[in-house]
Amino acid sequence: MRKEWFWIGAIAVLLSACSSAPPPPYNGPTEQISGVEPRYEPYNSGANQDYSVNGKSYKIVKDPQNFTERGRASWYGAELQGNKTAIGEQFEPYGLTAAHPTLPIPSYVRVTNLNNGRRLVVRINDRGPFVEGRIIDLSKGSADRLNITAQTPVQVDFINVSPDGQLSGPGTVGTVVAKQNFALPDRPTLPSAPNITPVAAPVAAAVVNETTAEPETAQTSAEPTPAVNTTNTNSDFKEPKSTNGEYDEYSLPNDSTNTAEAAPTVQTETKVVTPAATEDKGNYMVQVGALSSSERASEWQEKLSSQFSVSGKIVQASNMYRIQLGPFSSKQQAVELQQRLQNEAQQSSFITAAP
């Protein structure tokens, strides 16, 4: 009888040891990290079935609520741009996405570079890698932010998103995704121009150059002058004209025999102003990537424009939206921005000439 009670007690102790209580709530400090903001998305039924690759079977994790793993990360880049992911989306090499062999997709994970402590939240929308020892395949944009190499150890923590938007899981412990603010700073207040009252002048003659397709600008200056002959020889007069805060130069054509004969007491002199030859300033753009979503491309462009204080635009090509910064009047300016993008944002780019 005593033996029976002994074994019953031993089995009860073993069962209590095997049962796992939910982890206590986290009350420590919270760190803001970058990455995509997790949102609720139904799992893709066609991409969440068990499968086999190269003779190895993979079983999809049915309940990833407490999923955490460590291993090596790899990345795949621009050579696959335009390919379809496992859930039918276009692969975006500079999007914050990743591939995982067994986690349900689409889903979100926090990836930590165990060498430097960098953390990033990415969206899993593809399958892979299928190499022993590697647990996640990052897009080039994600790998650049984490400073990932082929031998970098990482930790992957799952983030669960409920239908009401609540986040849970190991990927939420101690961190929160920083909200992105793409608002540009207010324009500086410039001093207003002095209020100058125009002086009425006698009737001026408009001069039109019939040999060119564009009309010349007729400028009239009226001043009381004595009735004497006036000669203007080899005039090099230049008058700046403001256009959007910058100045273009216009100059008078050379005229060695511009002579006014005797006139009444008030003389009106008409000067013909023609635009000077404009210098080819160049039109260089720095392209940082291309996305299939116009909305996400615009957000990315606005963020970079705000961070580096440079204008930018989105150029559509087929179903892709190219993010370009500029234009720049010289290639050297574009090269300087390229260096800042690489040093300050670990962002690859290339220079292109806008049409």
C-alpha positions in Angstrom: 0.0 0.0 0.0 2.8 2.3 0.9 4.5 1.6 -2.5 1.3 2.5 -4.3 1.1 5.9 -2.5 4.8 6.5 -3.2 4.3 6.0 -7.0 1.1 8.1 -7.0 3.0 11.0 -5.3 6.0 10.7 -7.7 3.7 10.8 -10.7 1.9 13.9 -9.3 5.3 15.7 -8.8 6.3 14.9 -12.4 3.0 16.2 -13.8 3.4 19.4 -11.8 6.9 19.9 -13.1 5.8 19.4 -16.7 3.0 21.9 -16.5 4.1 25.5 -17.6 2.4 28.5 -16.2 2.2 31.6 -18.4 5.2 33.9 -18.0 4.7 36.8 -15.6 3.9 40.3 -17.1 7.0 42.4 -18.0 7.4 45.5 -15.9 10.9 46.6 -16.9 12.0 49.5 -19.1 10.8 49.7 -22.7 13.0 50.5 -25.7 11.8 52.0 -28.9 13.0 50.2 -32.0 12.4 50.7 -35.7 10.7 48.5 -38.3 7.3 47.8 -39.7 4.3 48.4 -37.4 2.6 45.1 -36.8 -1.1 44.9 -37.8 -3.6 42.1 -37.9 -3.6 40.1 -41.1 -5.4 36.8 -41.7 -3.0 33.9 -42.5 -2.7 32.9 -46.2 -4.3 29.5 -46.4 -2.4 28.5 -49.6 1.0 29.3 -48.1 0.6 27.7 -44.7 0.5 24.0 -45.5 3.3 21.5 -44.6 5.7 21.1 -47.5 9.0 19.5 -48.5 12.0 21.0 -50.2 15.1 19.1 -51.3 13.9 16.0 -49.6 13.4 17.7 -46.2 9.9 18.1 -44.7 8.8 21.4 -43.0 5.8 21.6 -40.6 4.2 24.9 -40.2 4.1 26.2 -36.5 0.4 26.0 -35.6 0.7 28.0 -32.3 3.7 30.4 -32.5 2.5 32.5 -29.5 5.7 31.8 -27.6 8.0 31.1 -30.5 11.7 32.1 -30.1 14.8 30.7 -31.8 18.4 31.5 -32.4 20.6 30.8 -35.4 22.3 32.4 -38.3 20.6 34.9 -40.7 21.1 35.3 -44.5 19.7 37.9 -46.9 18.6 38.1 -50.5 18.7 41.2 -52.6 18.0 43.1 -55.8 18.7 40.1 -58.1 15.3 38.7 -57.1 13.4 42.0 -57.5 10.1 41.5 -59.2 9.8 37.8 -58.2 6.7 36.6 -56.3 6.8 35.7 -52.6 5.1 32.6 -51.2 1.9 34.6 -50.7 1.9 36.1 -54.2 3.4 39.6 -53.3 6.2 41.1 -55.3 9.5 40.8 -53.6 10.8 44.2 -52.5 14.6 44.1 -51.8 14.5 47.3 -49.8 11.3 46.6 -47.9 11.4 45.4 -44.3 10.5 41.8 -45.1 11.8 38.3 -44.5 11.4 34.7 -45.2 11.0 31.9 -42.6 10.6 28.2 -43.3 7.9 27.3 -40.7 6.3 30.4 -39.2 2.8 31.2 -40.5 2.6 34.0 -43.1 2.0 36.8 -43.2 3.3 37.4 -39.6 5.7 39.7 -37.8 8.9 39.0 -35.8 11.5 41.0 -34.0 15.0 40.2 -35.2 18.0 40.9 -32.9 21.6 41.0 -34.2 23.4 39.2 -31.3 26.7 40.7 -32.3 25.8 44.4 -32.0 22.4 44.4 -30.3 20.5 46.0 -33.1 16.8 45.1 -33.3 14.3 45.4 -36.1 10.6 44.3 -36.6 10.1 42.7 -40.1 7.1 41.2 -41.8 7.4 37.6 -42.9 5.8 37.0 -46.3 8.0 34.3 -47.9 9.5 30.8 -47.3 13.2 30.0 -46.7 16.0 29.8 -46.1 16.6 26.1 -46.8 20.2 25.9 -45.6 21.2 24.1 -42.5 21.9 26.4 -39.6 20.1 29.4 -41.1 16.8 30.3 -39.5 15.7 33.5 -41.4 16.2 35.1 -44.8 16.1 38.9 -44.6 15.6 41.4 -47.4 18.6 43.5 -48.2 16.9 46.5 -46.7 16.4 44.7 -43.4 19.9 43.2 -43.4 21.5 46.5 -44.0 19.7 48.1 -41.0 20.8 45.2 -38.8 24.3 45.1 -40.3 23.9 41.4 -41.1 26.6 39.2 -42.7 26.5 35.6 -43.7 27.8 34.5 -40.3 25.8 36.8 -38.0 24.0 35.1 -35.1 20.4 36.4 -34.6 17.4 35.8 -32.4 13.9 35.7 -33.8 11.0 36.5 -31.6 7.4 36.1 -32.7 4.9 39.0 -32.4 1.2 38.0 -32.2 -1.4 40.5 -33.4 -5.0 39.9 -32.3 -7.9 41.0 -34.5 -8.4 44.1 -32.3 -4.8 45.1 -32.9 -3.4 44.0 -29.5 0.2 42.8 -29.5 1.7 40.0 -27.5 4.4 37.3 -27.6 8.1 37.4 -26.9 8.8 39.9 -29.7 6.9 42.6 -27.6 8.9 42.1 -24.4 10.9 45.2 -23.5 10.4 46.9 -26.9 7.9 48.9 -28.9 8.0 49.9 -32.5 8.6 53.7 -32.8 5.9 55.6 -34.6 7.1 57.1 -37.9 6.5 60.8 -38.4 6.8 61.9 -42.0 5.7 65.5 -41.4 8.1 68.0 -43.0 9.2 71.0 -40.9 7.5 74.4 -41.5 8.9 76.6 -44.2 11.1 79.4 -42.9 9.5 82.9 -42.8 11.3 85.1 -45.3 11.3 88.9 -44.9 8.8 90.6 -47.2 9.9 92.8 -50.1 9.8 96.5 -49.6 6.5 98.2 -50.7 7.5 100.3 -53.8 4.9 102.5 -55.4 5.3 102.4 -59.2 5.6 105.7 -61.0 3.4 106.3 -63.9 5.3 106.6 -67.2 4.4 107.8 -70.7 3.3 105.3 -73.2 6.0 102.8 -74.0 6.4 100.8 -77.2 6.5 97.0 -77.0 9.2 95.5 -79.0 8.8 91.9 -80.5 11.6 90.0 -82.1 10.0 88.3 -85.1 13.0 86.1 -85.9 12.5 83.9 -82.7 9.7 81.7 -81.5 9.7 83.5 -78.1 8.8 87.2 -77.6 11.4 89.4 -76.1 10.8 91.4 -73.0 10.3 95.1 -73.5 11.5 97.2 -70.5 10.6 100.9 -70.4 12.4 103.4 -68.2 11.0 107.0 -68.2 12.9 109.8 -66.6 12.9 113.6 -67.1 16.1 114.4 -69.0 17.4 117.4 -71.0 16.7 117.4 -74.7 20.1 116.2 -75.8 21.4 113.3 -77.9 22.3 110.2 -75.8 24.5 107.4 -77.1 24.7 103.9 -75.6 27.7 102.1 -76.9 28.4 98.3 -76.4 25.9 97.9 -73.5 26.4 95.0 -71.1 23.5 95.7 -68.9 22.2 92.7 -66.9 19.1 92.6 -64.8 18.3 89.8 -62.4 14.8 88.4 -62.5 13.5 86.4 -59.5 11.9 83.0 -60.1 10.9 81.0 -57.0 13.5 82.7 -54.9 16.4 82.1 -57.4 17.7 84.6 -60.0 18.1 84.1 -63.7 20.1 86.6 -65.7 18.8 88.5 -68.6 21.1 90.8 -70.6 20.8 93.4 -73.3 22.2 92.5 -76.8 25.3 94.4 -77.8 24.4 97.5 -79.8 27.2 99.9 -80.7 24.9 102.4 -82.4 21.9 103.0 -80.1 21.4 106.8 -80.6 18.4 108.9 -79.5 17.8 112.1 -81.5 16.7 115.4 -79.9 13.4 114.8 -78.0 10.9 116.8 -76.0 11.7 117.7 -72.4 10.5 114.2 -71.2 12.2 111.4 -73.1 11.1 107.7 -73.1 13.9 105.2 -73.8 12.8 101.7 -74.7 15.4 98.9 -74.0 14.9 95.5 -75.5 15.9 92.7 -73.1 16.5 89.2 -74.4 17.1 86.1 -72.3 20.7 85.1 -72.1 21.9 81.6 -72.9 21.1 79.5 -69.9 23.8 77.2 -68.6 23.1 73.5 -68.6 22.9 72.8 -64.9 22.4 69.1 -65.1 19.6 67.0 -63.6 21.0 64.2 -61.4 18.7 62.1 -59.2 19.7 59.6 -56.4 17.5 56.5 -56.5 17.3 54.5 -53.3 14.9 51.7 -54.3 11.6 50.7 -55.9 8.4 49.4 -54.3 5.2 47.9 -55.7 3.1 50.0 -53.3 2.8 53.7 -54.2 1.7 54.5 -50.6 4.7 52.9 -49.0 7.0 54.4 -51.6 5.7 57.9 -50.8 6.2 57.3 -47.1 9.7 56.1 -47.7 10.5 59.1 -49.9 9.1 61.6 -47.5 11.0 60.1 -44.6 14.3 60.3 -46.4 13.6 63.8 -47.7 12.9 64.9 -44.1 15.9 63.2 -42.7 18.4 64.5 -45.3 16.7 67.9 -46.1 16.4 67.2 -49.8 13.5 67.1 -52.2 12.4 63.9 -53.9 9.7 62.3 -56.1 8.2 59.0 -57.0 8.6 57.7 -60.6 6.3 55.0 -61.8 7.7 52.3 -64.1 5.2 49.5 -64.9 4.0 48.3 -61.6 6.9 49.6 -59.6 7.3 53.0 -57.9 10.9 54.3 -57.8 12.0 56.5 -54.9 14.3 59.2 -56.1 15.9 62.2 -54.2 16.9 65.4 -56.0 17.4 66.9 -58.5 21.0 68.1 -58.1 22.8 70.5 -60.4 26.1 68.6 -60.3 27.0 65.0 -60.0 29.3 65.8 -57.0 26.2 66.8 -55.0 24.5 63.6 -55.8 27.6 61.6 -54.8 27.7 63.5 -51.4 24.1 62.5 -50.7 25.0 58.8 -51.6 27.7 58.9 -49.0 25.4 60.3 -46.4 22.7 57.7 -47.2 25.3 54.9 -46.8 26.9 56.3 -43.6 23.9 57.6 -41.7 21.1 55.2 -42.9 23.0 52.1 -44.2 21.1 52.8 -47.4 22.4 51.7 -50.8 21.6 53.9 -53.8 22.7 54.8 -57.3 22.8 58.0 -59.5 20.6 58.5 -62.5 19.9 61.4 -64.9 16.3 62.6 -64.9 14.8 63.2 -68.3 
